[in-house]
Amino acid sequence: MPAAPPELTVRPLTGAQELDIFRRLSYVLDHELADDIHSGRRRPEWMWVALRGERVVARIAWWSPDGKVPLLLDFFDLDDTLPEPERGEVGLRLLETASAAVVPAGGRRPEYGRYVPPDWREDPVARDVVEARIRVMERTGARILVERLRLEWRAGTPVPADSGRLRFRPVAGREDLLALMTPVMEGTLDAHGRQDLASGLSPRQAAEKHYDEELAGYTTPREWWRIAELPDGEPVGFVIPARNSYNPVIAYIGVLPARRGHGYIDDLLTEGTRVLAGQDGVERIRAATDLGNVPMAKSFERLGYVNFERAFDMVWD
């Protein structure tokens, strides 16, 4: 008669010295872990493993830009050699135990995000991996908010010349940008923006939330940020080129509702790409857009951005 499997142990890492234990399962962000811990974006007590003896059968970790409060659940991996329902039960126990310890009491669970292959639905192995994680999250009440395209401009890809249709100027300050972000929120195709509006925020409040929680955190020069105007000075939209902790990025791009349908999105994306590509040593520029935002996706394609990956985000209401 075969021996019973060892009991499941669920615990956080005791310190950075246990990072090799955490890496016994793999994910595309593994190469960022050491620097994230060193810089304080990730804390060992936010990094948990489920073990049977010495074997890691699941792991989970949260991230934040400053290490104060967990903002994003971005690691959730299972040993995919385990049969079902054992794989799901192990994942569920880890998720619930670690969440109870990491998420502040009474606080909302941070959003869960995962990067997946661009063809994950067509690849049976990749689909099994993705759907196993989704099932565990759904058992705790999570739902898929959005699936996104992850895009990349690569050094050597031509950047079109300025069409001359628009004038670009730097953003003068917070209020200068918020005056344009507010109308862009109306009728937005962005799932996160729509969620903010559905929660009861006004377009102005949703714009302020986006600015304060994301854009204000970029430390790269504000002179990179651009507002686009017609030759008579009437605003058209804006683009926010920046650099996060990992890559140069097109952080945000928007066209005013009254100016949509004229192809100005290409002019804005070209300007943002030109700003970043002109910086020293830039090998790639990253961006993302919701799968349902077809006009934005087509603009990235026209500018030579490659869809190298997808991502999905899950939330707890």
C-alpha positions, 0 to 999 in steps of 0.5 A: 500500500503506497505511503500517504503524502506528507501533510501540507505546510503553508507558511511565508518565507522567513527572509530573502535567503529562502528565495530559492525555495520560492523559485522551485515553481516558475513564472515569467516574473521570477527574474524580478524577485530579488531586486523587488525584495532588495528595493522593498517592492516585495516583502518576504512575509508577503511571499508564501509557499505550500509544501509537502515535505520539501516539495513546493506544490503552490506559491503566492506573492503580493507586490506594491510600489513602496512595500507598505500595503499589498497592492497587487496579487501577481504570483499564484502558481500551482504544481501542475503535475498534481491531479485534480481536485488535489491541485485546486484544493492545495491552491485554495488552502494557500490562497485563503491562509495567506490572504488572511495573514497578508491582506489588512483586516477589513480591507478589500483583496488586491486585484489578481493579475497574471501574464499568459501566452498570447495563444493560451486558449489554443494551447491545451497545456497553457489553457489548463494552467491558466484555467486551474488558477482562475478556478481557484480564484473564482471559488473565493468570489473573484471574477475576471475584470478584463483580459489585456494585450501586452505590447512591445516596441523594439529598438530598430522599429521605425517611428513615423515622422510627425504628421504635422496635424497636431502641436505638442506641448508639455503638461503644465501641471496636475489640473492641466491634465485632469481637465482632459482626463475627465472627459476621456473617462466618459465613454471610456473602453478601459475596464478599470475606468469603467469599474471606477465609474460603476462604483459610483465615482464621477468622471472627475473623481475617477480621473483623480484616482487614476492620476493620484494612484498611478501617474503621480508615482512616476519619477521620470521627467514630467516634461515627457508628458504631452498634450496634443492641440490643433493648430488653433490651440484646441486640445485633442488629447494627451499621452504619458510616456514614462518609465516604471521600475522595469521598463519604459512605458506608454502609461496612458493615452487618451483622445477627447470624445469630440476629437475621436474618429480622426486618427489622432490616436496614431499621432499621440502614440507616435509622439509618446514612442518618439519621446521614449525611443529618443532616450539613451539605451532604450531597447524596448517600450512596453504598453498594454490595452484591453482586448476590447479596445480595438481602436487602441490595439490597431493603433499599436499594431500600425506603429509596429508594436508586437503583441508578445503576451496577454494578461488577465485581471481578476477582482473581488467585488 
